[in-house]
């Protein structure tokens, strides 16, 4: 074991000498207080260590000891509904151990509870040949989540003995006969956070992750296993959108990383999630959620680790065949931690002081998402979808973190503070946002929801873009200068904005919209435009069309309950046709 002494302390960076036998990324214990750190640079026998706890009071000459293990997470029963800090220390257990609401230094607490017993149900039997990823048994962790206890990825052999019953995560449940002798396996395994967990094959993104948010599902969909960025200035609703996606996205598991966020925002998450009901099961949302809380007042180096801790836990559930949604809020704070550590290491700064390797680190993180065939003989499929919020200073997305992120992700939900100030939520700007998954998931929408889905979406986007061009004319010469056809376009686009894209996350019905309902809403909004344009060509007055009483019912269709969709759609559609026919009848007279 490599032991050394502190030579220099600079904030979260500690330089230790006498560490010649240590390796890059080894976890070390610093000083007699045994603070957790990680080696991030080696020069001869000097090691640069980023310390994940407060370093005040440390001085030269104090001991440093390497554990000769990389920073790893514990994976096993007990992860779900846990609240961890950035290096997977359970915050509630730390609070009980220290009897304090503040994190104390040098506290060593196991990530998974050692005293709790779990009911292990074996799937494999003695004599079975198994390899990495094969399921040995299951544990019903919560009402919603059944954990599969799998053979570690780098191991294979024959099952010599397998037990059934109640065990802790430290108890041996399987003895595996391997080429290197017998291996004892428990229900928990460790995995280094900076190494992606292996899989058999990555699949193309062809199935959308349905979120129930109309502007996302219809306009800018994300594929299962896809990556998205949500950049936006302060107060534009990044956190609200991530909460909505965590609540409603069709994911079996949610991993929420609060990376350098304000403490009160994390408090909202911690208070909200246990009370939120899962719409499909009626259980608490925490029954399928892992929270990683690393607030802005916690040691800055731990932000850097929190992102990797979260995605490794997400990969573990993906390997079981689950669809996992990972929310990282926000990667800008993570990049700030990189910048601070880089500055203390005296590395050559890149753009705006960020390290030159910012782009490659972001790519390493986002590339761990994907829709894959997992390891194991049953060829199960799992998906990990990563959605990262970006908080550019002053809302300027030309800064390095936003630009580096946009080069990697395929969905850009651009938040607009002007829309947020107008009380338009979600404040996703439909003119600047995009999804590069449209061509991949379009056939799924056309085949599984409605064959005209993509055509209707395109018609709506065209109207919104034409409205933007007409808006400039209106500002110069006024609405009266527009032709009746253009006036109708402006009205139809307003209807798309206010009736379709605007969604109230606090309304019990409007907070989630099924794909069937989104399709009906598109048809109603566009029926007004198409039938109105036809009526104009036959002599109707545009002012009469704008004032049709049925337009209020089109706007209120979003509050229709799911059980009554078809009947209400047919009634509103019939009323629209009748009112337009009435206008034409009046013109004929």
Helices and strands as residue ranges (DSSP letters): E 3-10, E 13-17, E 26-30, E 35-43, E 46-51, E 63-70, E 72-75, E 83-84, H 91-98, E 118-122, E 129-131, E 135-140, E 146-150, E 156-162, E 165-167, E 172-178, E 181-186, E 189-192, E 201-203, H 214-214, I 215-219, E 227-231, H 238-248, E 253-259, H 263-275, G 285-288, E 289-294, H 301-319, E 323-329, H 331-344, G 351-353, H 358-366, E 370-373, E 381-390, G 393-395, H 400-406, E 411-412, H 417-421, E 434-435, H 438-448, H 453-477, G 479-481, H 484-495, I 496-501, H 515-537, H 542-546, H 550-556, G 557-559, G 562-564, H 565-588
